[in-house]
Amino acid sequence: MDFRFTEEQEKLRTEIDDFFLDNLPSDYRPRGQRGQTMEQYKFWMDLQRKAGAKGYLTPGWSKESGGLGLSDMEQGVVMEETSYWGAAWPGSQGIRVCGPPLHVFGTEEQKSKFLPGIAKGEDIWYQAFTEPDAGSDEANVSLRAVEDGDNYILNGQKTFITAPGQGDYLYTLARTQDVTPKHRGISLFLIDAHSPGVSYSALPTLGVFTVDIFFDNVKVPKDRLLGELNRGFYHAMVTFEFERSTTGGGAGARRGMEELIDFYRNEKPNGKPLLENPAVRDLLADRAIEMELVWLQGWFAAWHFSQRDKLGSPPPEAGGLHNKVVSADRAKQLIDAMGLYGQLRRGSKYCKYEGRAAGSWEVSRSTHPAGTIEVNKIVLGGRGLGLPRIPAKFNKEIRAAIEERG
Ligand SMILES: Cc1cc2nc3c(=O)[nH]c(=O)nc-3n(C[C@H](O)[C@H](O)[C@H](O)COP(=O)(O)OP(=O)(O)OC[C@H]3O[C@@H](n4cnc5c(N)ncnc54)[C@H](O)[C@@H]3O)c2cc1C
């Protein structure tokens, strides 16, 4: 086993680092300056376009699609450095979640129409799957798409859709047939976000800005169906595989750790740096181990993906689940180490470490995006470990027993 990168890959790493060093302010602190205010959002939008012009947003995509045609491992190197610098690309859903399955299921026309806009950082896509009665149970989607000549007409609602700014396209699941089992009657559509009849209502959460989206007789041309009619559920499952990928995550954690060590070194509550406190050193040791795990999991997944022709499709990744499970503990440890100051939000003149302790605690409460902890466990248990599912007839028996008990 060789954990080193090739000389070309190291050169690519330096090139990406130089891009960020040349374009970010000298006092930039990635973890403290996420794209939250409109000013920050605009900053990242501008930088996203610059990165897109160089092909850095989607280095693994073909040159015709706006990428650089690099290998999976090289793409991993670019993602790693991008994550190290904490780039908050407004178009990240298009880049990471919607674009990759568009390569797999899109027609040639769809690919040439949509992929370059994502790769150049111009077009913003949002993944609109969740509904009031269809979250973990995606098969329950009820946003209805009815055929009407050359179009589908959509009526219904999506909810909790991450949307930090104005979007251009919605990558949307809708019901095209009433059938049992329900998941065989769903299709995937690529919808103009500004189509007449689409409206939005704000739904700010602890972590990110989300919206409700309403569809009122929205006309969607038939050539905006992605993949096969009534196979949208399967296309959505492939989309989740891309969404849950953690390649690059380890580098973001490394940068966070470097900044945390810096903070502990300079923070001297009783004249002694916090870095000398044994409890703090314990906390840092835990984080260093977790960081290493995330790094290894991410690269294992990237390597497996690069070998998919020989090894078959990669097993689901555990990194995202691991991160959800430990992040609340990590945030609490940080608050404990900082004492009462840990509870002050960014914006208070007394807050320390840019209020990141309170901020990360709030964000860590939100474990629903990209599937809840339980759903991620089910995926890992079934697809990763090959554990059997409970047969449907037992589920019915269990439900009947619960109902009988009242
Ligand atoms: C901040 C935020 C951003 C989001 N962004 C997006 C987005 O951009 N696009 C999008 O489409 N959606 C988005 N979502 C929605 C998210 O994907 C859903 O919240 C998630 O899929 C869970 O669905 P639900 O909220 O309906 O919960 P439910 O599915 O109702 O689940 C409720 C609880 O029951 C548990 N549960 C459900 N089924 C099972 C089971 N079979 N076995 C064991 N336990 C189970 C769940 O784990 C959970 O704890 C976002 C959500 C949040 C909070």
The ligand as a Tripos MOL2 file, in Angstrom:
@<TRIPOS>MOLECULE
LIG
   53    58     1     0     0
SMALL
NO_CHARGES

@<TRIPOS>ATOM
      1 C1        -30.9090   22.0630    7.2810 C.3       1 LIG1
      2 C2        -31.5990   21.1440    6.3380 C.ar      1 LIG1
      3 C3        -31.2980   21.2060    4.9790 C.ar      1 LIG1
      4 C4        -31.9480   20.3430    4.0840 C.ar      1 LIG1
      5 N1        -31.6910   20.4610    2.7390 N.ar      1 LIG1
      6 C5        -32.4000   19.7110    1.8670 C.ar      1 LIG1
      7 C6        -32.2300   19.8950    0.4390 C.ar      1 LIG1
      8 O1        -31.4380   20.7140   -0.0170 O.2       1 LIG1
      9 N2        -32.9860   19.1280   -0.4060 N.ar      1 LIG1
     10 C7        -33.8820   18.2010    0.0500 C.ar      1 LIG1
     11 O2        -34.5310   17.5380   -0.7740 O.2       1 LIG1
     12 N3        -34.0650   18.0080    1.3930 N.ar      1 LIG1
     13 C8        -33.3450   18.7510    2.3060 C.ar      1 LIG1
     14 N4        -33.5270   18.5850    3.6580 N.ar      1 LIG1
     15 C9        -34.5000   17.6170    4.1200 C.3       1 LIG1
     16 C10       -33.8410   16.3490    4.6380 C.3       1 LIG1
     17 O3        -33.3140   15.5910    3.5710 O.3       1 LIG1
     18 C11       -34.9320   15.5910    5.4090 C.3       1 LIG1
     19 O4        -35.1800   16.3550    6.5820 O.3       1 LIG1
     20 C12       -34.5110   14.1980    5.7690 C.3       1 LIG1
     21 O5        -34.4640   13.4110    4.6190 O.3       1 LIG1
     22 C13       -35.4620   13.5490    6.8010 C.3       1 LIG1
     23 O6        -36.7800   13.6820    6.4070 O.3       1 LIG1
     24 P1        -37.9090   14.2440    7.4160 P.3       1 LIG1
     25 O7        -37.4300   15.5730    7.9220 O.co2     1 LIG1
     26 O8        -39.2000   14.2090    6.6900 O.co2     1 LIG1
     27 O9        -37.9020   13.2860    8.6430 O.3       1 LIG1
     28 P2        -38.6470   11.8550    8.7410 P.3       1 LIG1
     29 O10       -38.3290   11.0760    7.5080 O.co2     1 LIG1
     30 O11       -40.0730   12.1000    9.0590 O.co2     1 LIG1
     31 O12       -37.9080   11.2340    9.9560 O.3       1 LIG1
     32 C14       -38.2310   11.5620   11.3150 C.3       1 LIG1
     33 C15       -37.3910   10.6770   12.2110 C.3       1 LIG1
     34 O13       -37.7160    9.2940   11.9960 O.3       1 LIG1
     35 C16       -36.5360    8.5600   11.6750 C.3       1 LIG1
     36 N5        -36.8360    7.5190   10.6860 N.ar      1 LIG1
     37 C17       -37.4910    7.6770    9.5050 C.ar      1 LIG1
     38 N6        -37.5770    6.5080    8.8380 N.ar      1 LIG1
     39 C18       -36.9520    5.5670    9.6090 C.ar      1 LIG1
     40 C19       -36.7050    4.1720    9.4600 C.ar      1 LIG1
     41 N7        -37.1250    3.4830    8.3880 N.pl3     1 LIG1
     42 N8        -36.0350    3.5360   10.4680 N.ar      1 LIG1
     43 C20       -35.6110    4.2120   11.5600 C.ar      1 LIG1
     44 N9        -35.8210    5.5530   11.7580 N.ar      1 LIG1
     45 C21       -36.4800    6.2230   10.7910 C.ar      1 LIG1
     46 C22       -35.5800    9.5700   11.0760 C.3       1 LIG1
     47 O14       -34.2380    9.1510   11.2090 O.3       1 LIG1
     48 C23       -35.8750   10.8050   11.9220 C.3       1 LIG1
     49 O15       -35.1850   10.7610   13.1230 O.3       1 LIG1
     50 C24       -32.8790   19.4170    4.5740 C.ar      1 LIG1
     51 C25       -33.1620   19.3370    5.9440 C.ar      1 LIG1
     52 C26       -32.5380   20.1810    6.8140 C.ar      1 LIG1
     53 C27       -32.8590   20.1110    8.2820 C.3       1 LIG1
@<TRIPOS>BOND
     1     1     2 1
     2     2     3 ar
     3     2    52 ar
     4     3     4 ar
     5     4     5 ar
     6     4    50 ar
     7     5     6 ar
     8     6     7 ar
     9     6    13 1
    10     7     8 2
    11     7     9 ar
    12     9    10 ar
    13    10    11 2
    14    10    12 ar
    15    12    13 ar
    16    13    14 ar
    17    14    15 1
    18    14    50 ar
    19    15    16 1
    20    16    17 1
    21    16    18 1
    22    18    19 1
    23    18    20 1
    24    20    21 1
    25    20    22 1
    26    22    23 1
    27    23    24 1
    28    24    25 2
    29    24    26 1
    30    24    27 1
    31    27    28 1
    32    28    29 2
    33    28    30 1
    34    28    31 1
    35    31    32 1
    36    32    33 1
    37    33    34 1
    38    33    48 1
    39    34    35 1
    40    35    36 1
    41    35    46 1
    42    36    37 ar
    43    36    45 ar
    44    37    38 ar
    45    38    39 ar
    46    39    40 ar
    47    39    45 ar
    48    40    41 1
    49    40    42 ar
    50    42    43 ar
    51    43    44 ar
    52    44    45 ar
    53    46    47 1
    54    46    48 1
    55    48    49 1
    56    50    51 ar
    57    51    52 ar
    58    52    53 1
@<TRIPOS>SUBSTRUCTURE
     1 LIG1         1 GROUP 0 **** ****
